[in-house]
Amino acid sequence: MAPRRFGGPKLVVATHNAGKAAEIGVMLAPFGVQVLSHGELGLAVPEETGTTFLENAELKARAAARATNLPSLADDSGLSVHALDGQPGLYTADWEGPNRDAMTGMARIQRELAARGVADTPEARAATFNCALALAWPDGHVESVLGQLRGSIVWPPRGENGHGYDPTFRPDGWNLTCGEMDPDVKNRISHRADAFARLVERCFR
């Protein structure tokens, strides 16, 4: 079955994360789409019961599409550290603690790596940023894609840009962390950019 193309003027971005919403808004700007956020619409966040990034993105997108009767785009993303058996993964936000403090999550990753005696080398501290994007329509149809950015964990964190775990993640081939990069540069190479490029190819061209 051919992928469904997006043709409406409005799109709900189903996230309460201001950083994610801003990044997605920038990426959608060339298509002349009016973006409405979860926060603006006062939508509740559904429980994330999926076992993969794709499943969680799809359930959030479907819930927003049903609630608004508008096409809705949802993101589910996280950081998988290979030496930690893929953790924090789906629970990346939970590792930030109840106050959603990214430094708390970054410090926990460092403690877990130290407890396992993981060497401080890019190879030993390899990690992957994952981003699933799901575009859902009110009739229940969903198109979804998965993007990734491979790199390694650095400590201490470096940089004030970006959001979340960006200051502790150095993409392969770069000496800068995502937190040190100019936002325009990071938005071109990020896991979210990879997923968005796949979604554009599938639904916006």
C-alpha positions as a Markdown table, in Angstrom:
| # | Residue | x | y | z |
|---|---|---|---|---|
| 1 | Met | 0.0 | 0.0 | 0.0 |
| 2 | Ala | 1.3 | 3.4 | -0.9 |
| 3 | Pro | 2.0 | 5.8 | 2.0 |
| 4 | Arg | -0.6 | 8.4 | 2.7 |
| 5 | Arg | 0.3 | 12.0 | 1.9 |
| 6 | Phe | -0.4 | 14.9 | 4.3 |
| 7 | Gly | -2.6 | 17.5 | 2.7 |
| 8 | Gly | -4.1 | 19.6 | 5.5 |
| 9 | Pro | -3.3 | 23.1 | 6.7 |
| 10 | Lys | -3.1 | 22.2 | 10.4 |
| 11 | Leu | -1.1 | 19.6 | 12.3 |
| 12 | Val | -1.1 | 18.8 | 16.0 |
| 13 | Val | 2.3 | 18.2 | 17.5 |
| 14 | Ala | 1.5 | 15.8 | 20.3 |
| 15 | Thr | 4.2 | 16.6 | 22.9 |
| 16 | His | 4.5 | 18.7 | 26.0 |
| 17 | Asn | 8.3 | 18.9 | 25.6 |
| 18 | Ala | 9.0 | 22.4 | 24.5 |
| 19 | Gly | 12.4 | 21.5 | 23.1 |
| 20 | Lys | 10.9 | 18.7 | 20.9 |
| 21 | Ala | 8.0 | 20.9 | 19.8 |
| 22 | Ala | 10.4 | 23.7 | 18.8 |
| 23 | Glu | 12.6 | 21.4 | 16.7 |
| 24 | Ile | 9.6 | 19.8 | 15.0 |
| 25 | Gly | 8.1 | 23.3 | 14.3 |
| 26 | Val | 11.3 | 24.4 | 12.6 |
| 27 | Met | 11.4 | 21.2 | 10.5 |
| 28 | Leu | 7.7 | 21.7 | 9.4 |
| 29 | Ala | 8.1 | 25.4 | 8.5 |
| 30 | Pro | 9.0 | 24.9 | 4.8 |
| 31 | Phe | 5.7 | 23.1 | 4.3 |
| 32 | Gly | 3.5 | 26.0 | 5.4 |
| 33 | Val | 1.8 | 23.9 | 8.0 |
| 34 | Gln | 0.1 | 25.5 | 11.0 |
| 35 | Val | 1.4 | 23.7 | 14.0 |
| 36 | Leu | -0.7 | 23.4 | 17.2 |
| 37 | Ser | 1.0 | 22.0 | 20.3 |
| 38 | His | -0.4 | 19.7 | 23.0 |
| 39 | Gly | 0.1 | 22.4 | 25.5 |
| 40 | Glu | -1.8 | 25.0 | 23.6 |
| 41 | Leu | -4.8 | 22.6 | 23.2 |
| 42 | Gly | -4.7 | 21.4 | 26.8 |
| 43 | Leu | -4.5 | 17.7 | 25.8 |
| 44 | Ala | -3.8 | 15.0 | 28.3 |
| 45 | Val | -0.8 | 12.8 | 27.8 |
| 46 | Pro | -1.8 | 9.1 | 27.3 |
| 47 | Glu | 0.0 | 6.4 | 29.2 |
| 48 | Glu | 3.0 | 5.1 | 27.2 |
| 49 | Thr | 2.4 | 1.4 | 27.3 |
| 50 | Gly | 4.3 | 0.4 | 24.1 |
| 51 | Thr | 7.4 | -1.8 | 24.2 |
| 52 | Thr | 9.1 | 0.1 | 21.4 |
| 53 | Phe | 9.7 | 3.8 | 20.4 |
| 54 | Leu | 7.4 | 3.2 | 17.4 |
| 55 | Glu | 4.6 | 1.8 | 19.4 |
| 56 | Asn | 4.7 | 4.7 | 21.9 |
| 57 | Ala | 4.8 | 7.3 | 19.1 |
| 58 | Glu | 1.8 | 5.7 | 17.4 |
| 59 | Leu | -0.4 | 5.5 | 20.5 |
| 60 | Lys | 0.3 | 9.2 | 21.3 |
| 61 | Ala | -0.4 | 10.3 | 17.7 |
| 62 | Arg | -3.6 | 8.3 | 17.6 |
| 63 | Ala | -4.8 | 9.7 | 20.9 |
| 64 | Ala | -4.2 | 13.3 | 19.8 |
| 65 | Ala | -5.9 | 12.8 | 16.4 |
| 66 | Arg | -9.0 | 11.4 | 18.1 |
| 67 | Ala | -9.1 | 14.2 | 20.6 |
| 68 | Thr | -8.7 | 17.0 | 18.1 |
| 69 | Asn | -10.1 | 15.5 | 14.9 |
| 70 | Leu | -6.9 | 16.7 | 13.2 |
| 71 | Pro | -3.9 | 14.9 | 11.8 |
| 72 | Ser | -1.4 | 14.6 | 14.7 |
| 73 | Leu | 2.4 | 14.0 | 14.8 |
| 74 | Ala | 3.9 | 12.4 | 17.8 |
| 75 | Asp | 7.5 | 11.7 | 18.7 |
| 76 | Asp | 8.9 | 9.1 | 21.0 |
| 77 | Ser | 12.6 | 9.3 | 21.5 |
| 78 | Gly | 15.3 | 8.2 | 23.9 |
| 79 | Leu | 19.0 | 7.4 | 24.4 |
| 80 | Ser | 20.2 | 3.8 | 24.3 |
| 81 | Val | 23.7 | 3.2 | 25.8 |
| 82 | His | 25.0 | 0.0 | 24.5 |
| 83 | Ala | 27.1 | -0.9 | 27.6 |
| 84 | Leu | 24.0 | -0.5 | 29.7 |
| 85 | Asp | 22.0 | -3.1 | 27.6 |
| 86 | Gly | 20.2 | -0.3 | 25.8 |
| 87 | Gln | 19.2 | 1.7 | 28.9 |
| 88 | Pro | 17.7 | 4.1 | 29.6 |
| 89 | Gly | 15.9 | 3.6 | 26.2 |
| 90 | Leu | 12.1 | 3.9 | 26.6 |
| 91 | Tyr | 12.7 | 5.2 | 30.1 |
| 92 | Thr | 15.1 | 8.1 | 29.1 |
| 93 | Ala | 12.8 | 10.8 | 30.6 |
| 94 | Asp | 12.2 | 8.7 | 33.8 |
| 95 | Trp | 15.9 | 8.7 | 34.5 |
| 96 | Glu | 15.7 | 12.5 | 34.8 |
| 97 | Gly | 13.7 | 12.1 | 38.0 |
| 98 | Pro | 10.3 | 13.5 | 39.0 |
| 99 | Asn | 11.5 | 17.1 | 38.2 |
| 100 | Arg | 12.6 | 16.1 | 34.7 |
| 101 | Asp | 16.2 | 17.4 | 35.3 |
| 102 | Ala | 18.4 | 16.3 | 32.5 |
| 103 | Met | 21.5 | 16.5 | 34.6 |
| 104 | Thr | 20.0 | 13.9 | 37.0 |
| 105 | Gly | 19.7 | 11.5 | 34.0 |
| 106 | Met | 23.2 | 12.3 | 32.7 |
| 107 | Ala | 24.7 | 11.7 | 36.1 |
| 108 | Arg | 22.9 | 8.4 | 36.5 |
| 109 | Ile | 24.3 | 7.2 | 33.2 |
| 110 | Gln | 27.8 | 8.1 | 34.4 |
| 111 | Arg | 27.2 | 6.2 | 37.7 |
| 112 | Glu | 25.9 | 3.1 | 35.9 |
| 113 | Leu | 28.8 | 3.1 | 33.5 |
| 114 | Ala | 31.3 | 3.5 | 36.3 |
| 115 | Ala | 29.6 | 0.8 | 38.4 |
| 116 | Arg | 30.1 | -1.6 | 35.4 |
| 117 | Gly | 33.7 | -0.6 | 34.9 |
| 118 | Val | 33.1 | 0.7 | 31.4 |
| 119 | Ala | 36.2 | 2.2 | 29.9 |
| 120 | Asp | 36.2 | 5.9 | 29.0 |
| 121 | Thr | 36.5 | 5.4 | 25.3 |
| 122 | Pro | 34.1 | 6.2 | 22.5 |
| 123 | Glu | 34.0 | 2.5 | 21.6 |
| 124 | Ala | 33.2 | 1.3 | 25.1 |
| 125 | Arg | 30.6 | 4.1 | 25.6 |
| 126 | Ala | 28.9 | 3.8 | 22.3 |
| 127 | Ala | 25.3 | 5.0 | 22.3 |
| 128 | Thr | 22.4 | 5.7 | 20.0 |
| 129 | Phe | 19.8 | 8.5 | 20.0 |
| 130 | Asn | 16.5 | 7.1 | 18.7 |
| 131 | Cys | 13.5 | 9.0 | 17.4 |
| 132 | Ala | 10.2 | 7.5 | 16.2 |
| 133 | Leu | 7.8 | 9.8 | 14.5 |
| 134 | Ala | 4.2 | 8.8 | 13.9 |
| 135 | Leu | 1.7 | 10.8 | 11.8 |
| 136 | Ala | -1.9 | 9.8 | 12.6 |
| 137 | Trp | -5.2 | 10.8 | 11.0 |
| 138 | Pro | -8.6 | 11.0 | 12.7 |
| 139 | Asp | -9.7 | 7.9 | 10.8 |
| 140 | Gly | -7.0 | 5.9 | 12.6 |
| 141 | His | -4.5 | 5.6 | 9.7 |
| 142 | Val | -0.8 | 6.0 | 10.8 |
| 143 | Glu | 2.5 | 6.4 | 9.0 |
| 144 | Ser | 5.6 | 6.0 | 11.2 |
| 145 | Val | 9.3 | 6.0 | 10.8 |
| 146 | Leu | 12.4 | 5.5 | 13.0 |
| 147 | Gly | 15.5 | 7.8 | 12.9 |
| 148 | Gln | 18.8 | 7.3 | 14.7 |
| 149 | Leu | 22.0 | 9.2 | 15.5 |
| 150 | Arg | 25.0 | 7.1 | 16.6 |
| 151 | Gly | 27.7 | 8.4 | 18.9 |
| 152 | Ser | 29.2 | 8.0 | 22.4 |
| 153 | Ile | 28.7 | 9.2 | 26.0 |
| 154 | Val | 31.1 | 11.9 | 27.3 |
| 155 | Trp | 31.6 | 13.0 | 30.9 |
| 156 | Pro | 31.4 | 15.7 | 32.2 |
| 157 | Pro | 28.6 | 17.1 | 30.0 |
| 158 | Arg | 29.6 | 19.9 | 27.6 |
| 159 | Gly | 27.6 | 22.7 | 26.2 |
| 160 | Glu | 24.5 | 24.7 | 26.9 |
| 161 | Asn | 22.6 | 24.3 | 23.7 |
| 162 | Gly | 20.0 | 21.7 | 22.8 |
| 163 | His | 18.0 | 20.0 | 25.5 |
| 164 | Gly | 17.8 | 16.7 | 27.4 |
| 165 | Tyr | 20.9 | 14.6 | 27.2 |
| 166 | Asp | 22.5 | 16.6 | 24.4 |
| 167 | Pro | 25.5 | 17.8 | 26.5 |
| 168 | Thr | 26.6 | 14.2 | 27.2 |
| 169 | Phe | 26.3 | 12.8 | 23.6 |
| 170 | Arg | 29.0 | 13.2 | 21.0 |
| 171 | Pro | 27.9 | 12.1 | 17.5 |
| 172 | Asp | 30.3 | 9.9 | 15.6 |
| 173 | Gly | 32.7 | 11.9 | 13.5 |
| 174 | Trp | 32.4 | 15.0 | 15.7 |
| 175 | Asn | 34.5 | 16.5 | 18.5 |
| 176 | Leu | 31.5 | 18.5 | 19.7 |
| 177 | Thr | 28.7 | 17.2 | 21.8 |
| 178 | Cys | 25.1 | 18.0 | 20.7 |
| 179 | Gly | 25.0 | 20.5 | 23.5 |
| 180 | Glu | 28.0 | 22.4 | 22.0 |
| 181 | Met | 26.7 | 22.4 | 18.5 |
| 182 | Asp | 25.0 | 25.4 | 16.8 |
| 183 | Pro | 21.3 | 24.4 | 16.9 |
| 184 | Asp | 21.1 | 24.6 | 13.1 |
| 185 | Val | 23.9 | 22.1 | 12.8 |
| 186 | Lys | 22.5 | 19.8 | 15.3 |
| 187 | Asn | 19.0 | 19.9 | 13.7 |
| 188 | Arg | 20.6 | 18.8 | 10.4 |
| 189 | Ile | 22.2 | 15.7 | 11.8 |
| 190 | Ser | 20.0 | 14.7 | 14.8 |
| 191 | His | 18.0 | 11.5 | 15.2 |
| 192 | Arg | 14.9 | 13.7 | 14.9 |
| 193 | Ala | 16.2 | 15.1 | 11.6 |
| 194 | Asp | 16.8 | 11.6 | 10.3 |
| 195 | Ala | 13.3 | 10.5 | 11.3 |
| 196 | Phe | 11.8 | 13.7 | 9.9 |
| 197 | Ala | 13.6 | 13.3 | 6.5 |
| 198 | Arg | 12.2 | 9.8 | 6.3 |
| 199 | Leu | 8.7 | 11.1 | 7.1 |
| 200 | Val | 8.9 | 13.9 | 4.6 |
| 201 | Glu | 9.9 | 11.5 | 1.9 |
| 202 | Arg | 7.0 | 9.3 | 2.9 |
| 203 | Cys | 4.2 | 11.8 | 3.5 |
| 204 | Phe | 5.1 | 15.3 | 2.4 |
| 205 | Arg | 6.5 | 14.9 | -1.1 |
